[in-house]
Structures are given as structure tokens and as C-alpha cells.
Amino acid sequence: MTMQTNPYAHRIKTINVDGRPVETDSEGYLQDLDEWSEAFAVALAEEEGLELTDEHWEVIRFIRDYHERNHIQAQVRHMIQHFRKAWGPGRGNNHYLHDLFPRGGPQKQGNRLAGIRRTKGEH
């Protein structure tokens, strides 16, 4: 079994999710990946000043599915390839994905909201 808690967290904070505290590191990455829920994503997004739209949820689900299949975080280029096919070139591009996730783009803010660890090398 893989480790589900974040051994690199220096400071822990909590987010209220449906009336119960869920631990994150100081940047909002989940401490225990099994604690992820859509309610967590909504609570964290609200804390980060982001209102989740259908497009946000498509990206969040893509990130979670990619991680589930490959056991690594999706690179932005994989997201661009996927969403260019799904949404067309006008929205399936790096600029648009970063507009959707203004606090670090889809690989940082998207990963946080999807309950996925920060990318390798950021610890």
C-alpha cells in the first residue's frame, strides 16, 4: 500500500468540509489523499476565491482519472492535448487552462482541488 499522508508538510491547516475538519499542508494540498471528495474541492475552491464551473470539474476529473490510471500527475501538455480535442483550440490551450486556475495553473491549483500531490520537485 502506498503512503497516503504527505511526509513533506511543514505546517498543517484544516479546511471545514461538510462540518468536519480535513487536514492540508500550508498550501492546501491534502494530507491524506483518501480524504478527497467533491465537497473538499468546493470548500478549497471557495477558500481560494474560485467558483467551480463545469469546465473546472472537467479538468479536476481529468486530473484524478489520469492520476488513477498512471499513478503520476498529469503534465500540462497532456491536459492541453486532451482538452484541445474536447474543447477545440480556442479553449484547449495553456493560456485558457491557466485562466481557469489562476493560482498556479492546472498543475498546481488543479492538483490541489483534485486532491493530488504537488508535482515532483516542489517539496
C-alpha positions in Angstrom: 0.0 0.0 0.0 1.3 3.5 -0.8 1.7 6.2 1.7 -1.4 8.5 1.7 -0.1 11.2 4.0 2.3 13.9 3.0 5.6 13.5 4.7 6.9 16.8 3.4 4.3 19.1 5.1 5.9 21.5 7.5 2.7 23.2 8.6 -0.8 21.7 8.8 -4.0 23.6 8.4 -7.6 22.4 8.3 -10.5 23.1 5.9 -14.1 22.7 7.0 -15.7 20.1 4.7 -19.3 19.4 5.4 -18.9 20.2 9.1 -15.7 18.3 9.7 -12.0 19.3 9.5 -9.8 18.0 6.7 -6.1 18.5 7.0 -4.0 20.1 4.3 -0.5 21.4 4.2 0.0 25.2 4.3 -0.7 25.5 0.6 -3.9 23.4 0.6 -2.6 20.1 -0.6 -4.4 17.2 1.1 -2.5 15.4 3.9 -4.5 12.2 3.4 -5.4 11.6 -0.2 -8.3 9.3 0.9 -9.9 12.5 2.3 -10.7 13.9 -1.1 -14.3 14.5 -2.1 -16.1 16.9 -4.3 -17.1 18.7 -1.2 -13.4 19.2 -0.4 -12.8 20.6 -3.8 -15.7 23.1 -3.4 -14.5 24.1 0.1 -10.9 24.6 -1.1 -12.0 26.5 -4.2 -14.2 28.8 -2.1 -11.2 29.4 0.2 -9.1 30.3 -2.8 -11.8 32.6 -4.2 -12.7 30.3 -7.2 -16.2 29.4 -8.2 -16.1 26.0 -9.9 -17.8 25.7 -13.3 -18.4 22.7 -15.4 -15.1 23.3 -17.1 -13.3 23.3 -13.8 -14.9 20.0 -12.9 -13.9 18.5 -16.3 -10.3 19.4 -15.6 -10.5 18.1 -12.0 -11.9 14.8 -13.2 -9.3 14.5 -15.9 -6.5 15.1 -13.3 -8.0 12.5 -11.0 -8.6 9.9 -13.7 -5.1 10.5 -15.2 -3.5 10.0 -11.7 -5.6 6.9 -11.1 -4.6 5.3 -14.4 -0.9 6.4 -14.4 0.0 6.9 -10.7 1.6 10.2 -11.5 0.4 13.8 -12.0 -0.7 14.8 -15.5 1.7 17.2 -17.2 0.1 20.3 -18.6 1.0 19.2 -22.1 -1.2 16.1 -21.6 -4.0 18.3 -20.3 -3.6 20.6 -23.4 -3.7 17.6 -25.8 -6.8 16.2 -24.1 -8.7 19.5 -23.8 -7.8 20.6 -27.3 -9.6 17.5 -28.6 -12.5 18.0 -26.1 -12.9 21.8 -26.4 -11.1 22.8 -29.5 -8.0 25.0 -29.9 -9.7 28.2 -28.6 -10.1 26.8 -25.1 -7.9 23.7 -25.2 -4.6 25.6 -24.6 -2.2 26.6 -21.9 -3.5 30.1 -21.6 -7.1 29.1 -21.1 -6.2 26.4 -18.6 -4.2 28.9 -16.6 -7.1 31.4 -16.8 -9.4 28.7 -15.3 -6.9 28.0 -12.5 -5.3 31.4 -11.7 -3.4 30.3 -8.6 -0.7 28.2 -10.1 -2.5 26.9 -13.2 -4.0 23.4 -13.6 -0.9 21.6 -12.4 -0.8 23.4 -9.0 -4.3 24.7 -8.3 -5.9 22.0 -10.3 -3.9 19.3 -8.4 -4.9 20.8 -5.1 -8.5 20.9 -6.0 -8.3 17.3 -7.4 -6.7 16.1 -4.2 -3.4 15.2 -5.9 0.0 15.9 -4.5 2.1 18.8 -5.7 4.3 18.0 -8.6 7.6 16.3 -8.1 10.4 18.7 -7.1 8.1 21.2 -5.4 8.5 19.8 -1.9 
